[in-house]
């Protein structure tokens, strides 16, 4: 059994001290030759001190007095994690908490990614100091230390002393790193000897106030609240469309760039190119990204609410028009005694996403229902009445009355429904039972033409009349004489139409088998070329058709039933979702490395960055992990 070495003495953290500073002070006391030796002693891993603490329980269990320090105290008082936790979803916070307490492999680290990337640095790459603070710390404590609030990447001055923060010695220009804890740089120069007062930086002071508010109140601020506040403020200021699901991106970007010009964006560590880039704001408002872009979040919050305190504490009621307003509503069943009267007291609304809202309305008198759709189109509500329909109980009542010998006219008047509805039920019941029930055979004889589609008989008669009065006409000329009827029958009664029309001359000009064979080969060739070009989208059926000539794609669209080999080739050559994900993985890895500075990319990184990879099977996960190893 391995016995853990006990730590006899560990430095007591100073107020607001970055935990890396505490570890370095222990390193000085331990007389270890390298920081990696100290990290091995404390955490069991040979690496430098990490920006955010990892594996604290490994360290704390070595204390003789476990009450000296706790992992929660380290996170809350000696790290900048409280600035980031409110912007994370609960599942991610649980992962972070586990890693902070118990550590894990560097390649699996979530915490390491929280410092940010080139599009939004949260924590400064270099350790920074205020010369005045360093001088005061030496006088008060006998040593200097790293102040955590000085490490926020987008704040450049010490708010207390109004002095520019430094990361290099003003004498020899060497990187300071941990040396100022001793009061000097590694070449022996006192950094407190060089004080450069700055003009009052109002933005830094306001940002510092925002940071202090988060550090104090982070436990009560959840990601869901921040998302809700974004929604409220965007809506109130007119940056959401009428559906409430899309931002007016161009308007928002232009207004932000007017308020925050390039020099201000540079203070936040942001570029105008990134701000105008597609989906930059969508990731902030709707997604749950792995890397929190803290400077951009702060900039947007300041733009919308002025400060993070106002943003969190001052909610704006989010209001929108109620679909179909308030009842009661009119009955639209013309057979009902309450037709056009306000007899409907209840509306069942169903959210259909981007397609709007649908409502179901049921009359208590006739038991008939109808639906309406509520959509935004050019700022106006569009409503569509649909056909009246009835419940299964009503259907059963009709069947029972038919079996009892009632005529369709009697049933219609007693149950407040149409005769067509009665006749349709009669036909369905006869087909179901395969029996000639009392009164059903006579009713069913007329249902096909009169009920299922009242237009069909009229349009058929019109077409037959044109053909009989004009013998020898081609299909095209027949269509010109009764275009409406021809097009409707072509869509809804094609088999009957083909039997009545003269043979198509186009079928006699060439052999469809030869066309099918040549076109299927062309489809395979085009599909292979598309996949070889490695496009960013999945090569599907319509992508392949889009790469063909207009003549070729037109034949596929209009005569696919005569092209079975081509149809099979399209199905065979079209990429599946899994094939596309495997093919696109190298490009995704390249993007993460070159645009987001990822050094090691795991499957978790891919799943967090690209939504289309989520929800894959376990087998697919294994395939992708093997692929990542080769990349």
Secondary structure per residue as TSV (DSSP state, phi and psi in degrees):
chain	resnum	aa	ss	phi	psi
A	1	X	-	360.0	129.3
A	2	X	-	-78.4	131.4
A	3	X	-	-99.1	123.3
A	4	X	-	-72.7	135.3
A	5	X	-	-71.3	136.0
A	6	X	-	-86.7	146.4
A	7	X	B	-100.7	116.4
A	8	X	S	-74.5	-36.9
A	9	X	-	-141.4	134.6
A	10	X	-	-134.8	135.6
A	11	X	-	-59.5	141.4
A	12	X	-	-79.7	125.1
A	13	X	-	-63.0	141.2
A	14	X	-	-82.0	164.2
A	15	X	T	-59.3	125.4
A	16	X	T	69.1	18.7
A	17	X	B	-79.5	131.7
A	18	X	-	-64.0	137.0
A	19	X	H	-63.7	-25.0
A	20	X	H	-61.9	-34.6
A	21	X	H	-67.0	-39.8
A	22	X	H	-62.1	-44.1
A	23	X	H	-63.9	-37.7
A	24	X	H	-69.8	-35.9
A	25	X	H	-64.0	-37.9
A	26	X	H	-64.3	-38.7
A	27	X	H	-58.0	-40.9
A	28	X	H	-65.6	-39.3
A	29	X	H	-69.9	-33.3
A	30	X	H	-74.3	-19.4
A	31	X	T	63.3	19.9
A	32	X	-	-66.1	142.7
A	33	X	S	-67.9	-34.6
A	34	X	S	-131.7	155.6
A	35	X	H	-61.9	-34.1
A	36	X	H	-63.1	-32.5
A	37	X	H	-66.9	-39.9
A	38	X	H	-66.8	-41.9
A	39	X	H	-64.1	-36.0
A	40	X	H	-64.6	-40.2
A	41	X	H	-67.4	-40.1
A	42	X	H	-85.6	-41.7
A	43	X	H	-119.9	-5.3
A	44	X	S	76.4	21.8
A	45	X	-	-140.2	137.1
A	46	X	-	-90.9	90.6
A	47	X	S	-154.3	174.7
A	48	X	-	-77.7	170.5
A	49	X	-	-66.6	134.3
A	50	X	-	-84.3	154.3
A	51	X	S	-57.4	-45.6
A	52	X	S	-110.6	145.6
A	53	X	-	-63.3	144.2
A	54	X	-	-138.8	139.2
A	55	X	-	68.8	38.8
A	56	X	H	-63.4	-34.3
A	57	X	H	-64.2	-29.5
A	58	X	H	-63.4	-39.2
A	59	X	H	-73.8	-47.9
A	60	X	H	-65.5	-30.2
A	61	X	T	-71.4	-8.2
A	62	X	T	-91.3	-6.3
A	63	X	B	-76.2	139.8
A	64	X	S	-68.4	-36.2
A	65	X	S	-111.1	103.4
A	66	X	T	-66.9	-10.7
A	67	X	T	-84.3	-6.6
A	68	X	S	-59.3	-41.7
A	69	X	-	-151.9	152.1
A	70	X	-	-130.4	156.0
A	71	X	H	-64.3	-36.2
A	72	X	H	-66.6	-36.2
A	73	X	H	-67.4	-38.6
A	74	X	H	-62.5	-46.8
A	75	X	H	-63.7	-45.3
A	76	X	H	-75.1	-39.1
A	77	X	H	-108.3	-14.9
A	78	X	H	-134.3	22.9
A	79	X	S	-146.5	168.0
A	80	X	S	-100.3	13.0
A	81	X	T	-58.9	-35.5
A	82	X	H	-58.4	-20.5
A	83	X	H	-72.6	-26.1
A	84	X	H	-101.0	-30.3
A	85	X	H	-58.3	-37.9
A	86	X	T	-62.7	-20.2
A	87	X	T	-93.3	3.3
A	88	X	S	-105.0	151.8
A	89	X	-	-75.5	160.4
A	90	X	H	-58.0	-40.4
A	91	X	H	-62.8	-39.8
A	92	X	H	-69.3	-37.7
A	93	X	H	-62.0	-38.4
A	94	X	H	-63.5	-40.2
A	95	X	H	-64.8	-42.5
A	96	X	H	-62.9	-44.8
A	97	X	H	-60.5	-42.1
A	98	X	H	-64.4	-40.8
A	99	X	H	-71.2	-38.8
A	100	X	H	-62.6	-37.3
A	101	X	H	-83.3	-41.6
A	102	X	H	-117.6	-4.1
A	103	X	-	72.6	-149.2
A	104	X	-	144.1	177.3
A	105	X	-	-65.0	144.7
A	106	X	G	-60.9	-37.3
A	107	X	G	-67.3	-20.0
A	108	X	G	-99.3	6.5
A	109	X	-	-71.4	129.3
A	110	X	S	-88.2	-40.2
A	111	X	G	-59.7	-38.6
A	112	X	G	-62.1	-23.8
A	113	X	G	-86.0	-8.3
A	114	X	G	-77.3	-13.5
A	115	X	G	-67.1	-16.3
A	116	X	E	100.9	178.9
A	117	X	E	-132.0	-169.1
A	118	X	T	-66.4	-16.2
A	119	X	T	-88.8	-8.0
A	120	X	E	-177.5	81.3
A	121	X	E	-73.7	127.5
A	122	X	S	-92.7	-44.3
A	123	X	B	-116.5	137.0
A	124	X	-	-61.9	140.4
A	125	X	S	-66.5	-36.3
A	126	X	S	-101.1	144.7
A	127	X	-	-72.2	132.3
A	128	X	-	-119.0	150.9
A	129	X	B	-134.2	152.5
A	130	X	-	-97.8	120.2
A	131	X	H	-56.7	-36.8
A	132	X	H	-67.7	-43.7
A	133	X	H	-60.9	-40.4
A	134	X	H	-62.4	-41.0
A	135	X	H	-65.3	-44.7
A	136	X	H	-65.1	-40.7
A	137	X	H	-61.7	-40.6
A	138	X	H	-62.7	-38.7
A	139	X	H	-71.3	-37.4
A	140	X	H	-84.6	-42.7
A	141	X	H	-114.2	-9.0
A	142	X	S	86.4	-2.9
A	143	X	S	-155.7	160.0
A	144	X	-	-92.5	172.6
A	145	X	-	-155.8	167.9
A	146	X	-	-84.0	120.7
A	147	X	B	-86.7	127.6
A	148	X	G	-64.3	-35.4
A	149	X	G	-69.3	-17.1
A	150	X	G	-79.5	-8.3
A	151	X	G	-95.8	-0.9
A	152	X	B	-68.3	124.7
A	153	X	T	-62.7	-31.8
A	154	X	T	-101.9	18.2
A	155	X	-	-119.4	124.4
A	156	X	-	-108.3	-7.7
A	157	X	E	-128.9	157.3
A	158	X	E	-81.7	120.8
A	159	X	T	-68.7	-32.0
A	160	X	T	-68.1	-43.7
A	161	X	T	-108.9	-4.7
A	162	X	T	55.8	44.4
A	163	X	E	-119.5	140.9
A	164	X	E	-66.9	134.6
A	165	X	-	-72.8	143.5
A	166	X	B	-123.5	147.0
A	167	X	S	-122.5	-2.2
A	168	X	B	-132.1	151.3
A	169	X	-	-67.2	133.1
A	170	X	T	-74.6	-9.1
A	171	X	T	-95.2	-55.0
A	172	X	T	-105.7	-5.1
A	173	X	-	65.9	15.0
A	174	X	-	-76.7	148.8
A	175	X	B	-64.6	133.4
A	176	X	-	-74.1	-43.6
A	177	X	T	51.5	-124.4
A	178	X	T	-94.2	-5.0
A	179	X	G	-60.8	-38.7
A	180	X	G	-59.0	-12.3
A	181	X	G	-58.9	-30.4
A	182	X	G	-86.3	-3.4
A	183	X	T	96.1	-7.7
A	184	X	B	-137.5	163.9
A	185	X	-	-79.7	177.3
A	186	X	T	-69.8	-14.4
A	187	X	T	-97.0	6.0
A	188	X	S	91.4	10.3
A	189	X	-	-88.5	134.5
A	190	X	B	-79.2	119.7
A	191	X	G	-74.2	-23.3
A	192	X	G	-73.1	-6.7
A	193	X	G	-81.0	-11.1
A	194	X	-	-120.6	95.4
A	195	X	-	-107.7	129.2
A	196	X	-	-126.2	101.8
A	197	X	B	-70.3	139.8
A	198	X	-	-107.3	159.9
A	199	X	-	-68.5	154.5
A	200	X	-	-57.2	121.5
A	201	X	-	-100.5	98.3
A	202	X	H	-61.8	-41.8
A	203	X	H	-62.3	-44.5
A	204	X	H	-60.0	-40.7
A	205	X	H	-64.7	-41.5
A	206	X	H	-68.0	-40.9
A	207	X	H	-65.2	-39.2
A	208	X	H	-62.0	-39.0
A	209	X	H	-63.3	-40.2
A	210	X	H	-62.9	-42.0
A	211	X	H	-63.8	-43.6
A	212	X	H	-62.0	-37.9
A	213	X	H	-62.6	-42.9
A	214	X	H	-66.9	-42.9
A	215	X	H	-61.4	-33.6
A	216	X	H	-82.7	-36.6
A	217	X	H	-112.0	11.6
A	218	X	G	-60.6	-29.7
A	219	X	G	-66.1	-27.8
A	220	X	G	-94.2	4.2
A	221	X	-	-111.0	119.8
A	222	X	-	-109.0	157.4
A	223	X	H	-58.8	-36.5
A	224	X	H	-63.8	-36.3
A	225	X	H	-66.6	-41.7
A	226	X	H	-63.8	-43.8
A	227	X	H	-61.4	-40.8
A	228	X	H	-64.0	-42.2
A	229	X	H	-64.2	-40.2
A	230	X	H	-57.8	-45.8
A	231	X	H	-60.1	-45.1
A	232	X	H	-63.6	-48.0
A	233	X	H	-70.7	-39.5
A	234	X	H	-62.5	-41.0
A	235	X	H	-67.3	-44.9
A	236	X	H	-65.8	-28.3
A	237	X	T	-97.8	6.9
A	238	X	T	80.6	24.3
A	239	X	-	-100.5	7.2
A	240	X	B	-113.4	145.7
A	241	X	-	-74.6	178.6
A	242	X	T	-64.2	-26.2
A	243	X	T	-74.6	-19.8
A	244	X	S	76.9	9.7
A	245	X	S	-115.7	-8.3
A	246	X	S	-132.1	140.6
A	247	X	B	-88.9	150.1
A	248	X	-	-81.2	84.7
A	249	X	H	-61.6	-47.1
A	250	X	H	-59.8	-44.2
A	251	X	H	-64.2	-44.0
A	252	X	H	-64.0	-46.4
A	253	X	H	-61.6	-46.1
A	254	X	H	-61.4	-42.7
A	255	X	H	-68.6	-37.4
A	256	X	H	-66.7	-42.1
A	257	X	H	-68.2	-27.8
A	258	X	H	-68.7	-40.9
A	259	X	H	-79.0	-33.4
A	260	X	S	-121.3	90.5
A	261	X	-	-67.5	-178.7
A	262	X	H	-58.8	-40.7
A	263	X	H	-65.3	-32.3
A	264	X	H	-72.9	-41.1
A	265	X	H	-58.6	-39.2
A	266	X	H	-64.7	-34.5
A	267	X	H	-61.9	-33.7
A	268	X	T	-81.8	-3.8
A	269	X	T	75.9	23.0
A	270	X	-	-113.2	159.8
A	271	X	-	-118.8	152.2
A	272	X	H	-61.2	-34.5
A	273	X	H	-60.5	-41.7
A	274	X	H	-70.0	-37.6
A	275	X	H	-63.9	-39.8
A	276	X	H	-85.1	-7.5
A	277	X	S	-63.9	144.2
A	278	X	T	-61.7	136.0
A	279	X	T	75.4	3.4
A	280	X	H	-60.1	-48.6
A	281	X	H	-76.7	-32.9
A	282	X	H	-61.2	-36.1
A	283	X	H	-65.5	-32.9
A	284	X	H	-71.9	-44.8
A	285	X	H	-82.5	-37.2
A	286	X	T	-113.0	-30.5
A	287	X	-	-90.8	175.5
A	288	X	-	-125.2	75.9
A	289	X	-	-68.6	156.2
A	290	X	S	-69.2	-42.6
A	291	X	S	-99.1	120.2
A	292	X	-	-81.3	122.1
A	293	X	-	-88.1	81.2
A	294	X	H	-62.8	-45.1
A	295	X	H	-60.7	-38.5
A	296	X	H	-69.9	-38.7
A	297	X	H	-59.6	-45.1
A	298	X	H	-63.1	-42.5
A	299	X	H	-62.8	-45.5
A	300	X	H	-65.7	-41.2
A	301	X	H	-63.5	-41.9
A	302	X	H	-64.0	-37.9
A	303	X	H	-65.3	-41.3
A	304	X	H	-82.0	-38.6
A	305	X	H	-125.6	-9.1
A	306	X	S	92.4	-38.9
A	307	X	S	-156.6	160.6
A	308	X	H	-72.0	-27.9
A	309	X	H	-63.6	-47.6
A	310	X	H	-63.5	-39.6
A	311	X	H	-60.1	-43.7
A	312	X	H	-78.8	-42.5
A	313	X	H	-88.7	-22.2
A	314	X	-	-109.5	98.4
A	315	X	-	-83.7	152.0
A	316	X	-	-116.2	120.0
A	317	X	-	-54.0	128.2
A	318	X	-	-94.9	111.5
A	319	X	-	-120.5	149.7
A	320	X	-	-152.0	164.1
A	321	X	-	-67.0	138.2
A	322	X	-	-79.5	122.8
A	323	X	T	-57.0	131.8
A	324	X	T	69.2	8.8
A	325	X	-	53.4	-152.4
A	326	X	S	-103.0	150.7
A	327	X	S	-75.8	-173.4
A	328	X	-	-76.2	167.6
A	329	X	B	-120.2	161.4
A	330	X	-	-80.8	146.9
A	331	X	B	-81.6	131.4
A	332	X	-	-104.1	7.9
A	333	X	-	-85.3	108.7
A	334	X	T	-68.3	-11.5
A	335	X	T	-91.0	-5.1
A	336	X	S	-85.1	140.6
A	337	X	T	-60.3	-23.3
A	338	X	T	-99.2	23.6
A	339	X	B	-55.1	128.6
A	340	X	T	67.5	9.7
A	341	X	S	-97.8	156.5
A	342	X	S	-81.9	71.5
A	343	X	-	-100.3	-4.9
A	344	X	B	-100.6	120.9
A	345	X	-	-102.0	-14.6
A	346	X	-	-131.8	139.7
A	347	X	E	-123.2	128.6
A	348	X	E	-98.7	111.7
A	349	X	E	-97.6	137.2
A	350	X	E	-125.5	125.0
A	351	X	E	-79.3	119.6
A	352	X	-	-105.7	25.8
A	353	X	G	66.2	-132.5
A	354	X	G	-65.5	-15.1
A	355	X	G	-85.1	3.9
A	356	X	-	94.5	-147.9
A	357	X	E	-128.5	139.2
A	358	X	E	-111.8	146.6
A	359	X	E	-125.1	140.9
A	360	X	E	-112.4	133.0
A	361	X	E	-126.7	127.7
A	362	X	E	-124.8	126.4
A	363	X	-	-81.9	133.1
A	364	X	T	-76.6	-15.1
A	365	X	T	-85.0	-53.7
A	366	X	T	-99.7	-8.1
A	367	X	-	65.2	14.4
A	368	X	-	-84.5	146.4
A	369	X	E	-123.0	153.8
A	370	X	E	-145.8	164.7
A	371	X	E	-121.4	153.3
A	372	X	E	-131.0	150.2
A	373	X	E	-110.4	140.1
A	374	X	E	-119.1	112.0
A	375	X	E	-133.4	152.8
A	376	X	E	-95.5	123.9
A	377	X	E	-139.8	109.2
A	378	X	T	56.8	38.7
A	379	X	T	80.9	2.5
A	380	X	E	-115.5	151.4
A	381	X	E	-83.4	131.3
A	382	X	E	-111.8	124.0
A	383	X	-	-118.2	139.6
A	384	X	-	-128.3	120.8
A	385	X	-	-80.0	139.0
A	386	X	-	-109.4	175.2
A	387	X	-	-64.5	148.2
A	388	X	-	-72.5	135.6
A	389	X	B	-134.7	161.6
A	390	X	-	-124.8	166.3
A	391	X	-	-79.5	170.4
A	392	X	H	-64.5	-32.5
A	393	X	H	-62.0	-39.5
A	394	X	H	-66.5	-41.1
A	395	X	H	-57.8	-43.6
A	396	X	H	-66.0	-35.9
A	397	X	H	-61.9	-42.1
A	398	X	H	-63.1	-44.1
A	399	X	H	-62.6	-42.7
A	400	X	H	-63.9	-39.7
A	401	X	H	-69.7	-34.6
A	402	X	H	-64.9	-43.2
A	403	X	H	-64.0	-26.1
A	404	X	T	-85.8	-0.8
A	405	X	T	96.5	7.0
A	406	X	-	-72.4	144.8
A	407	X	-	-81.0	159.9
A	408	X	H	-56.2	-35.3
A	409	X	H	-66.5	-41.6
A	410	X	H	-64.4	-44.2
A	411	X	H	-63.8	-41.9
A	412	X	H	-59.5	-44.5
A	413	X	H	-73.8	-32.9
A	414	X	H	-78.0	-34.9
A	415	X	H	-103.9	5.3
A	416	X	T	58.8	50.0
A	417	X	-	-138.0	172.9
A	418	X	-	-84.9	157.5
A	419	X	H	-66.5	-32.9
A	420	X	H	-59.4	-41.7
A	421	X	H	-61.7	-42.2
A	422	X	H	-64.8	-45.0
A	423	X	H	-66.0	-38.3
A	424	X	H	-63.1	-43.3
A	425	X	H	-63.9	-36.7
A	426	X	H	-62.5	-44.4
A	427	X	H	-64.5	-44.8
A	428	X	H	-63.1	-39.6
A	429	X	H	-67.4	-38.0
A	430	X	H	-65.9	-41.1
A	431	X	H	-66.0	-37.2
A	432	X	H	-67.2	-45.0
A	433	X	H	-85.4	-16.1
A	434	X	T	55.0	34.5
A	435	X	S	-128.6	154.6
A	436	X	-	-94.6	90.2
A	437	X	-	-79.2	165.0
A	438	X	T	-58.0	119.4
A	439	X	T	82.0	-10.5
A	440	X	H	-75.8	-39.6
A	441	X	H	-63.1	-39.0
A	442	X	H	-68.4	-38.3
A	443	X	H	-69.4	-45.6
A	444	X	H	-63.5	-24.6
A	445	X	H	-62.7	-28.0
A	446	X	H	-105.3	-4.1
A	447	X	H	-67.2	-42.2
A	448	X	I	-53.7	-46.0
A	449	X	I	-87.4	-32.7
A	450	X	I	-96.3	-26.7
A	451	X	I	-108.5	-54.5
A	452	X	I	-59.0	-38.8
A	453	X	-	-157.4	96.6
A	454	X	H	-63.7	-20.8
A	455	X	H	-74.0	-28.2
A	456	X	H	-58.9	-48.1
A	457	X	H	-64.2	-42.0
A	458	X	H	-63.3	-45.4
A	459	X	H	-70.4	-36.2
A	460	X	H	-61.5	-45.1
A	461	X	H	-61.2	-41.8
A	462	X	H	-62.7	-44.4
A	463	X	H	-65.3	-44.7
A	464	X	H	-62.7	-34.6
A	465	X	H	-65.9	-42.5
A	466	X	H	-63.3	-42.2
A	467	X	H	-66.9	-41.5
A	468	X	H	-69.5	-34.3
A	469	X	H	-81.7	-16.4
A	470	X	S	-133.6	70.1
A	471	X	T	-63.7	143.7
A	472	X	T	88.6	-0.2
A	473	X	-	-70.5	144.3
A	474	X	-	-75.5	167.7
A	475	X	H	-58.0	-42.4
A	476	X	H	-61.3	-44.3
A	477	X	H	-71.6	-32.9
A	478	X	H	-62.6	-42.0
A	479	X	H	-61.8	-39.2
A	480	X	H	-64.5	-31.7
A	481	X	H	-81.1	-23.7
A	482	X	S	-146.3	64.0
A	483	X	H	-61.9	-44.7
A	484	X	H	-60.4	-48.7
A	485	X	H	-66.5	-39.5
A	486	X	H	-62.7	-49.1
A	487	X	H	-65.8	-38.5
A	488	X	H	-65.8	-44.8
A	489	X	H	-66.0	-32.8
A	490	X	H	-64.3	-34.5
A	491	X	H	-81.9	-36.8
A	492	X	H	-113.4	-15.2
A	493	X	-	-145.0	49.8
A	494	X	H	-64.3	-42.0
A	495	X	H	-60.9	-45.3
A	496	X	H	-63.9	-41.1
A	497	X	H	-61.6	-43.2
A	498	X	H	-62.3	-31.8
A	499	X	H	-71.1	-28.0
A	500	X	H	-89.7	-29.4
A	501	X	S	-80.7	154.1
A	502	X	-	-65.8	160.0
A	503	X	-	-60.1	141.9
A	504	X	-	-73.0	128.6
A	505	X	G	-69.6	-23.6
A	506	X	G	-66.9	-26.1
A	507	X	G	-76.8	-14.3
A	508	X	G	-93.9	-9.2
A	509	X	S	-82.4	-24.3
A	510	X	S	-153.8	168.5
A	511	X	-	-88.4	117.0
A	512	X	H	-64.8	-28.1
A	513	X	H	-64.9	-41.2
A	514	X	H	-67.2	-42.1
A	515	X	H	-60.4	-44.5
A	516	X	H	-61.0	-43.1
A	517	X	H	-64.6	-46.2
A	518	X	H	-66.9	-40.1
A	519	X	H	-70.3	-34.8
A	520	X	H	-65.7	-37.9
A	521	X	H	-65.1	-39.9
A	522	X	H	-64.9	-39.7
A	523	X	H	-60.8	-45.0
A	524	X	H	-64.1	-40.8
A	525	X	H	-64.1	-47.0
A	526	X	H	-64.2	-41.1
A	527	X	H	-62.2	-43.5
A	528	X	H	-63.0	-39.6
A	529	X	H	-65.8	-41.7
A	530	X	H	-62.9	-47.1
A	531	X	H	-65.0	-38.3
A	532	X	H	-64.7	-29.0
A	533	X	T	-75.7	-7.1
A	534	X	T	53.4	60.7
A	535	X	-	-72.2	164.4
A	536	X	S	-78.4	-9.0
A	537	X	S	-113.6	162.1
A	538	X	-	-71.5	135.8
A	539	X	-	-83.5	94.7
A	540	X	-	-103.2	-172.4
A	541	X	H	-56.9	-47.3
A	542	X	H	-77.8	-23.1
A	543	X	H	-65.9	-41.7
A	544	X	H	-66.1	-45.8
A	545	X	H	-61.9	-34.3
A	546	X	H	-67.8	-22.7
A	547	X	T	-87.4	-7.1
A	548	X	S	-84.0	170.7
A	549	X	-	-71.2	163.7
A	550	X	H	-61.9	-37.1
A	551	X	H	-64.9	-43.6
A	552	X	H	-68.7	-46.1
A	553	X	H	-67.1	-33.1
A	554	X	H	-64.6	-40.0
A	555	X	H	-63.7	-38.7
A	556	X	H	-65.7	-42.4
A	557	X	H	-66.5	-40.1
A	558	X	H	-98.0	-23.8
A	559	X	H	-131.0	35.5
A	560	X	G	-63.2	-28.2
A	561	X	G	-68.7	-17.7
A	562	X	G	-95.5	3.1
A	563	X	-	-127.4	64.1
A	564	X	H	-64.7	-37.2
A	565	X	H	-66.9	-39.3
A	566	X	H	-66.1	-41.8
A	567	X	H	-60.6	-42.9
A	568	X	H	-65.1	-39.4
A	569	X	H	-64.9	-38.9
A	570	X	H	-63.3	-43.7
A	571	X	H	-66.6	-37.5
A	572	X	H	-73.0	-37.8
A	573	X	H	-87.2	-21.5
A	574	X	S	-65.4	133.4
A	575	X	-	-68.7	138.6
A	576	X	-	-78.1	167.3
A	577	X	H	-60.5	-40.0
A	578	X	H	-67.4	-41.3
A	579	X	H	-61.2	-41.3
A	580	X	H	-65.5	-42.0
A	581	X	H	-61.9	-39.6
A	582	X	H	-67.2	-43.8
A	583	X	H	-65.8	-38.5
A	584	X	H	-81.7	-11.6
A	585	X	H	-58.4	-45.3
A	586	X	H	-58.1	-40.5
A	587	X	H	-65.6	-36.8
A	588	X	H	-66.8	-41.7
A	589	X	H	-62.6	-43.5
A	590	X	H	-60.0	-42.2
A	591	X	H	-64.4	-43.9
A	592	X	H	-63.7	-36.8
A	593	X	H	-74.9	-44.5
A	594	X	H	-87.1	-27.3
A	595	X	H	-104.5	-23.6
A	596	X	H	-121.4	5.3
A	597	X	-	60.6	30.7
A	598	X	-	-75.4	134.0
A	599	X	S	-91.3	-47.8
A	600	X	S	-118.9	127.1
A	601	X	-	-114.0	120.2
A	602	X	-	-106.3	172.9
A	603	X	H	-61.4	-35.9
A	604	X	H	-62.2	-38.3
A	605	X	H	-60.7	-45.6
A	606	X	H	-63.7	-44.8
A	607	X	H	-64.6	-35.3
A	608	X	H	-74.3	-35.7
A	609	X	H	-80.5	-38.5
A	610	X	-	-120.2	112.6
A	611	X	G	-61.7	-32.8
A	612	X	G	-65.9	-14.9
A	613	X	G	-91.3	-6.0
A	614	X	T	-78.4	153.6
A	615	X	T	80.0	13.0
A	616	X	-	-77.6	161.6
A	617	X	-	-73.8	164.0
A	618	X	H	-62.7	-36.9
A	619	X	H	-63.2	-40.5
A	620	X	H	-67.0	-35.9
A	621	X	H	-61.2	-41.0
A	622	X	H	-64.5	-40.8
A	623	X	H	-62.4	-44.6
A	624	X	H	-66.9	-37.7
A	625	X	H	-64.9	-39.3
A	626	X	H	-64.3	-39.5
A	627	X	H	-65.0	-40.6
A	628	X	H	-62.8	-34.7
A	629	X	H	-61.7	-37.6
A	630	X	H	-75.8	-17.6
A	631	X	-	-92.2	360.0
